[in-house]
Amino acid sequence: MAAAASGSERSADEVKRKFREALERKRDKEAGTNAERAGKEAGKVHGVRGPARSRRSFRRRGGG
């Protein structure tokens, strides 16, 4: 029974190791793309809001 437990621990460790390696590759790839635009704004979304003067205003209509 102890042999079965150690075998499952080994497979769990192997899975964890593979996930860590994949995560490291992903982080390295993302770090490379962020390094290219180091001088620019680093956020993914640009120009979310337009100029303040063009924002719509909503007013309640007076019924009568």
C-alpha positions as CSV (number, residue, x, y, z in Angstrom):
1,M,0.0,0.0,0.0
2,A,2.9,2.3,0.7
3,A,4.2,1.7,-2.8
4,A,0.9,2.9,-4.4
5,A,1.0,6.1,-2.3
6,S,4.6,6.9,-3.4
7,G,3.7,6.2,-7.0
8,S,0.8,8.7,-6.9
9,E,3.1,11.2,-5.2
10,R,5.6,10.9,-8.0
11,S,3.0,11.4,-10.7
12,A,1.6,14.4,-8.8
13,D,5.1,15.9,-8.6
14,E,5.6,15.3,-12.3
15,V,2.4,17.1,-13.1
16,K,3.3,20.0,-10.9
17,R,6.8,20.2,-12.5
18,K,5.2,20.3,-16.0
19,F,2.8,23.1,-15.0
20,R,5.7,25.1,-13.5
21,E,7.7,24.8,-16.6
22,A,4.8,25.8,-18.8
23,L,4.1,28.8,-16.5
24,E,7.8,29.9,-16.7
25,R,7.7,29.7,-20.5
26,K,4.5,31.8,-20.6
27,R,6.0,34.4,-18.2
28,D,9.2,34.6,-20.3
29,K,7.2,35.1,-23.5
30,E,5.1,37.8,-21.9
31,A,8.2,39.5,-20.4
32,G,9.6,39.7,-23.9
33,T,6.6,41.4,-25.4
34,N,6.4,43.9,-22.5
35,A,10.1,44.7,-22.9
36,E,9.5,45.9,-26.4
37,R,7.2,48.6,-25.3
38,A,9.0,49.6,-22.1
39,G,8.8,53.3,-23.0
40,K,5.1,53.1,-23.8
41,E,2.2,52.6,-21.5
42,A,2.4,49.0,-20.3
43,G,-1.4,48.4,-20.0
44,K,-3.2,46.3,-22.4
45,V,-6.1,48.6,-23.0
46,H,-5.4,52.0,-24.5
47,G,-7.8,55.0,-24.9
48,V,-10.6,53.6,-22.9
49,R,-12.3,56.9,-22.4
50,G,-12.6,59.7,-24.9
51,P,-12.3,63.4,-24.2
52,A,-14.4,64.6,-21.3
53,R,-16.3,67.1,-23.5
54,S,-17.8,64.3,-25.7
55,R,-19.1,62.2,-22.8
56,R,-22.9,61.8,-22.9
57,S,-24.9,63.2,-20.0
58,F,-28.2,61.6,-19.0
59,R,-30.9,63.7,-17.5
60,R,-34.2,62.8,-16.1
61,R,-37.1,64.0,-18.2
62,G,-39.6,66.1,-16.4
63,G,-43.1,64.7,-17.0
64,G,-46.0,67.0,-17.0
